[in-house]
């Protein structure tokens, strides 16, 4: 497969330890590798679930307890990898599949095996966009996450940073970049779909046992972090995704510097300043490896990694996420559906905060959501049809999973509601 590095040309020394000559040198590397030219169709999924003790939902399972369970999980039939997030959430990352339906089927199988394994050890896996009960707390002892905590404290965003790392969860959809001549339109649409899909997938009305006033508190948390690191990449015109990503990455402050230990930055230094030698971090200029690591510390809602990594969906219940995934993949990969989606979402293409706060109560977002989900439902295979019909009915009523969870919490209280979800997540 031809990559954009082939299309843009390569530099003389591409080894990870090679020193960068300048910010322009870094920009060439970033733009040259951000997207891969090729056909569309492959879909990869990543799903995060909060891990709760079935006997005591307020008790956050320890790192050792979770890792011991993971070590005993049998080989997953769909090939997913298991990782543990800083707050103990458990993530399944599936390999690329040839279609959305195939990716969904494999992930459903792997989630069933994982749930059973965790249930056998008294743990339930809960699909919510934000932990509704426990205060933020890190259990993953990795030095990267320790350093990230220190960075967020130094930058004045300690609360949002802690919540982001330890209390939020998402469904991530990874799609092929597609043919190079269509990249600009494809990336623009991936961004334009964001607010509508945030409203559709919203499933995090509480954080720390309190209602936040937002349907997607997960999106709210991310919006409170530095927009240079977590805001949308799309430039003013969006005609060159590679150039947009390069400019974004070079302006973003360096978060961590690797060495024998990972050292957090306590002052604002854009990567461009490090690359141009205006600042020496760790007493040196950056290498290719430093640049590649820097890119892993950037968290925009659509991140180019050779493919499109779409990061703006809340973690949603098992009866909903297959339809949400299929909707998003279809609206980007099916040319006719993409045209429908582009027109439907244009009036709300930048309404990220409105979508997270009010969800489908907003008439424009509801209209866009109904049109988009209907377009996907018309193209859904039989194995997705039940989930698609449930999602379509939900958006037609102007509701999301956040509203359903809110109703349960109002009826029985936060802890009983979480206990119920945890038990269902272990079934």
C-alpha positions in Angstrom: 0.0 0.0 0.0 1.3 3.5 -0.9 1.7 5.8 2.1 1.8 9.6 2.2 5.5 9.3 3.0 5.9 7.9 -0.5 3.8 10.7 -1.9 5.5 13.5 0.0 9.1 12.2 -0.2 11.3 11.0 2.7 14.2 12.5 4.6 17.7 11.1 4.6 17.7 9.5 8.1 14.4 8.0 9.1 15.7 6.1 12.2 13.9 6.7 15.5 17.1 8.1 17.1 17.7 10.6 14.3 17.8 14.2 15.5 15.2 16.6 13.9 16.9 19.5 12.1 14.0 21.9 12.5 10.3 22.4 12.9 10.0 22.1 9.1 11.8 18.8 9.3 9.2 17.6 11.9 6.3 18.9 9.8 7.5 16.9 6.8 7.5 13.8 8.9 4.1 14.4 10.5 2.4 15.2 7.2 4.1 12.4 5.4 2.8 9.7 7.7 -0.5 11.0 9.0 -2.7 9.2 6.4 -2.3 6.2 4.1 -3.5 6.3 0.5 -5.7 3.3 -0.3 -9.3 1.9 -0.5 -11.8 2.3 2.3 -13.7 -0.5 4.0 -11.7 -1.7 7.0 -13.1 -1.0 10.5 -11.4 -1.3 13.8 -13.1 -0.9 17.2 -11.9 -0.1 20.7 -14.4 -0.2 23.6 -13.7 1.0 27.2 -15.7 -0.2 30.2 -15.5 0.9 33.8 -14.6 -1.9 36.2 -16.7 -2.2 39.4 -16.6 -4.5 42.4 -19.9 -6.3 42.4 -20.1 -6.3 46.2 -19.0 -2.7 46.7 -19.3 -0.4 43.7 -17.7 2.5 45.6 -14.5 0.4 45.9 -12.2 0.9 43.0 -10.5 -2.5 42.1 -6.8 -2.4 42.6 -4.2 -2.6 39.8 -3.1 -6.0 41.0 -6.6 -7.4 41.1 -7.5 -6.2 37.6 -4.2 -7.4 36.1 -4.6 -10.8 37.8 -8.0 -11.2 36.1 -6.7 -10.1 32.7 -3.9 -12.6 33.0 -6.4 -15.4 33.3 -8.7 -14.3 30.4 -8.6 -17.0 27.7 -7.6 -16.1 24.1 -10.3 -13.9 22.7 -11.9 -15.4 19.6 -12.1 -12.0 17.8 -8.5 -11.2 18.4 -8.9 -8.2 20.6 -6.1 -7.0 22.8 -6.9 -6.1 26.5 -5.4 -3.0 28.1 -6.1 -1.2 31.4 -6.7 2.5 31.6 -5.3 4.7 34.3 -8.4 4.5 36.5 -8.9 0.8 36.0 -11.2 0.9 33.0 -10.7 -2.1 30.8 -10.3 -1.6 27.0 -10.8 -4.1 24.2 -9.0 -3.2 21.0 -10.0 -5.2 18.0 -8.0 -5.9 14.9 -9.2 -4.3 11.6 -12.1 -6.2 10.0 -13.3 -6.0 6.4 -16.6 -4.3 7.4 -18.4 -2.6 10.2 -20.6 -5.6 10.6 -17.7 -8.0 10.9 -15.9 -5.7 13.4 -19.1 -5.5 15.5 -19.6 -9.2 15.5 -16.0 -9.9 16.6 -16.2 -7.3 19.4 -19.5 -8.7 20.7 -17.9 -12.1 20.9 -14.8 -10.8 22.7 -16.9 -8.7 25.1 -18.9 -11.8 26.1 -15.8 -13.7 27.0 -14.3 -10.8 28.9 -17.5 -10.2 30.9 -17.6 -13.8 31.9 -14.0 -13.8 33.0 -14.4 -10.7 35.1 -17.7 -11.8 36.6 -16.0 -15.0 37.8 -13.8 -12.7 40.0 -16.6 -10.6 41.3 -16.1 -7.7 38.9 -18.6 -6.1 36.5 -17.8 -4.1 33.3 -20.0 -1.0 32.9 -20.5 0.9 29.6 -20.9 4.5 30.5 -19.1 7.6 29.1 -18.1 8.7 32.6 -17.9 7.0 36.0 -21.1 8.2 37.7 -20.1 7.2 41.3 -16.5 7.1 42.3 -14.1 10.1 42.6 -11.2 10.2 40.1 -8.3 8.1 41.2 -5.4 6.5 39.2 -4.6 2.8 39.8 -2.3 2.2 36.8 1.2 2.8 38.2 2.8 3.4 34.8 5.3 6.3 34.7 3.6 7.8 31.7 0.4 8.3 33.7 2.3 9.6 36.8 4.0 12.1 34.6 0.7 13.1 32.9 -0.8 13.8 36.4 2.1 16.1 37.2 1.7 17.8 33.8 -2.0 18.5 34.3 -1.3 19.9 37.8 1.4 22.2 36.5 -0.8 23.4 33.7 -3.8 24.2 36.0 -6.0 21.5 34.7 -5.5 18.9 37.4 -9.3 18.2 38.0 -10.1 17.8 34.3 -6.9 15.9 33.7 -7.6 13.4 36.5 -11.2 13.0 35.3 -10.1 12.4 31.7 -7.6 9.8 32.6 -9.5 7.9 35.3 -13.2 8.6 34.9 -14.1 8.7 31.2 -14.7 5.9 28.7 -15.5 5.8 25.0 -16.2 3.7 21.9 -13.5 4.4 19.4 -14.0 3.8 15.7 -11.0 3.4 13.3 -11.5 3.8 9.6 -9.3 3.7 6.5 -8.1 7.1 5.3 -9.2 6.2 1.8 -7.9 7.5 -1.5 -5.7 10.6 -1.2 -7.9 12.7 -3.5 -10.8 12.3 -1.1 -8.9 13.0 2.2 -10.0 16.6 2.6 -13.7 15.8 2.2 -13.4 12.7 4.4 -11.7 14.5 7.2 -14.1 17.4 7.0 -17.1 15.1 7.3 -15.5 13.1 10.2 -15.4 16.4 12.1 -18.8 17.7 10.9 -20.4 14.5 12.1 -18.9 15.0 15.6 -21.5 17.1 17.4 -24.4 15.0 16.0 -22.7 11.7 17.0 -21.9 13.1 20.4 -25.6 13.9 20.9 -26.6 10.4 19.6 -24.1 8.5 21.8 -24.3 10.7 24.9 -24.2 8.4 28.0 -22.6 10.3 30.8 -24.9 12.5 32.8 -23.1 12.1 36.1 -19.6 12.4 37.4 -18.5 11.7 41.0 -22.1 10.9 42.1 -23.4 14.2 40.9 -25.5 15.3 37.9 -23.3 17.5 35.7 -26.1 19.2 33.7 -24.5 17.7 30.5 -25.7 14.6 28.6 -22.1 13.9 27.7 -20.0 14.8 30.7 -17.1 12.9 29.0 -17.1 15.4 26.2 -17.4 18.2 28.8 -14.3 16.9 30.6 -12.3 16.7 27.4 -13.4 20.2 26.4 -11.9 21.6 29.7 -8.4 20.5 28.7 -6.1 22.5 26.5 -7.7 22.9 23.1 -4.2 22.9 21.6 -4.0 19.2 22.7 -7.6 18.1 22.7 -9.5 20.4 20.3 -10.4 19.6 16.7 -7.5 19.4 14.3 -9.4 20.7 11.3 -8.0 24.0 10.0 -9.9 27.0 8.7 -10.3 25.5 5.3 -9.4 21.9 5.8 -8.0 21.5 2.3 -4.8 19.6 3.4 -5.3 17.3 6.4 -1.5 16.6 6.5 -0.7 20.3 6.8 -3.5 20.8 9.4 -2.2 17.9 11.5 1.5 19.1 11.3 0.6 22.7 12.3 -1.6 21.4 15.2 1.1 19.0 16.5 3.9 21.6 16.3 1.9 24.2 18.2 0.9 21.8 20.9 3.0 22.1 24.1 5.3 19.2 24.9 3.7 17.1 27.7 6.4 14.6 28.5 10.1 14.1 27.8 11.4 10.5 27.6 14.6 9.3 29.1 15.5 6.8 31.7 12.3 8.0 33.3 9.4 9.9 31.8 9.6 13.6 32.9 6.6 15.9 32.8 6.9 19.4 31.4 6.0 22.1 33.9 6.3 25.0 31.5 4.7 25.7 28.1 7.0 24.7 25.2 5.5 24.2 21.8 7.1 21.2 20.0 8.1 23.6 17.2 10.3 25.5 19.7 12.1 22.3 20.8 12.5 21.2 17.1 14.0 24.6 16.1 16.4 24.6 19.1 14.8 27.6 20.8 14.4 25.3 23.8 16.5 22.3 24.8 14.5 19.8 26.8 16.5 17.2 28.7 19.5 19.2 27.5 19.1 18.1 23.8 17.2 18.5 20.6 14.3 16.1 19.8 14.6 12.9 17.9 12.2 11.2 15.6 11.2 9.0 18.5 10.4 12.1 20.6 8.2 13.4 17.8 6.4 10.1 17.5 5.8 10.0 21.2 4.6 13.6 21.3 1.9 12.6 18.8 0.6 10.0 21.2 0.0 12.8 23.8 -2.3 14.6 21.5 -6.0 13.7 21.9 -8.2 15.5 19.3 -11.6 14.1 18.5 -10.4 12.9 15.1 -6.8 11.8 15.1 -4.9 10.8 11.9 -2.7 7.8 12.5 -2.4 6.5 8.9 -6.1 5.8 9.4 -8.8 8.0 11.0 -9.1 7.4 14.7 -12.5 8.8 15.8 -12.6 9.4 19.5 -15.7 11.4 20.2 -18.3 8.7 21.1 -19.3 7.9 24.7 -19.2 4.3 25.8 -22.7 3.2 25.3 -24.8 0.1 26.3 -24.5 -3.2 24.5 -27.8 -2.8 22.7 -26.8 0.6 21.4 -23.1 0.7 20.5 -23.4 -1.7 17.5 -25.9 0.7 15.9 -23.8 3.8 16.8 -20.7 2.2 15.3 -22.5 1.1 12.1 -24.0 4.6 11.7 -20.7 6.4 11.9 -18.9 3.9 9.6 -21.7 4.0 7.1 -21.9 7.8 7.0 -18.2 8.0 6.2 -17.7 4.9 4.0 -20.9 4.8 1.9 -20.8 7.6 -0.7 -24.5 8.2 -0.9 -24.9 8.2 2.9 -22.0 10.5 3.2 -23.7 13.1 1.0 -26.8 12.8 3.1 -24.8 13.2 6.3 -22.8 16.2 5.0 -26.0 18.1 4.2 -27.8 17.0 7.4 -25.0 18.0 9.8 -23.9 21.2 8.2 -26.1 23.4 10.4 -24.6 21.9 13.6 -21.1 21.0 12.4 -19.3 23.0 15.1 -21.8 22.7 18.0 -19.6 20.4 20.2 -20.6 22.0 23.5 -24.3 22.3 22.6 -24.4 18.6 21.7 -22.6 17.5 24.9 -24.8 19.7 27.1 -28.3 19.4 25.6 -28.0 16.4 23.4 -31.0 15.7 21.2 -33.2 18.3 23.1 -31.8 20.7 20.5 -34.1 20.6 17.4 -31.3 21.0 14.9 -29.3 18.2 16.4 -32.3 16.0 16.6 -33.1 16.6 12.9 -29.6 15.8 11.9 -29.5 12.7 14.1 -32.8 11.3 12.7 -31.6 11.8 9.1 -28.2 10.3 9.7 -29.5 7.2 11.7 -32.2 6.7 9.1 -29.7 6.7 6.3 -27.6 4.1 8.1 -30.6 2.0 9.1 -31.6 1.7 5.4 -28.2 0.1 4.7 -27.9 -2.1 7.8 -27.5 -5.9 7.4 -29.9 -8.2 9.2 -27.6 -8.8 12.1 -27.5 -5.1 12.9 -31.1 -4.3 12.2 -32.5 -4.8 15.7 -29.9 -2.5 17.3 -30.4 0.0 14.4 -34.2 0.1 15.0 -33.7 0.7 18.7 -31.3 3.6 18.0 -33.6 5.1 15.4 -36.6 4.9 17.8 -34.5 6.5 20.5 -33.3 9.5 18.4 -36.8 10.0 16.9 -37.9 10.5 20.5 -35.1 12.9 21.1 -33.4 10.7 23.7 -30.0 9.2 24.3 -28.7 6.5 26.7 -27.9 9.4 29.1 -31.6 10.0 29.5 -32.3 6.3 30.2 -29.6 6.2 32.8 -30.8 9.4 34.4 -34.3 7.9 34.8 -32.8 4.9 36.6 -30.7 7.1 38.9 -33.7 9.4 39.7 -35.7 6.3 40.5 -33.4 4.3 42.7 -30.3 6.4 43.4 -26.8 6.5 42.0 -25.2 3.6 43.8 -28.1 1.1 43.2 -28.2 2.2 39.5 -24.4 1.5 39.2 -24.8 -1.8 41.1 -27.5 -2.8 38.6 -25.4 -2.0 35.6 -22.4 -3.8 37.1 -24.5 -6.9 37.6 -25.8 -6.7 34.1 -22.2 -6.2 32.9 -21.3 -9.5 34.6 -24.2 -11.4 33.1 
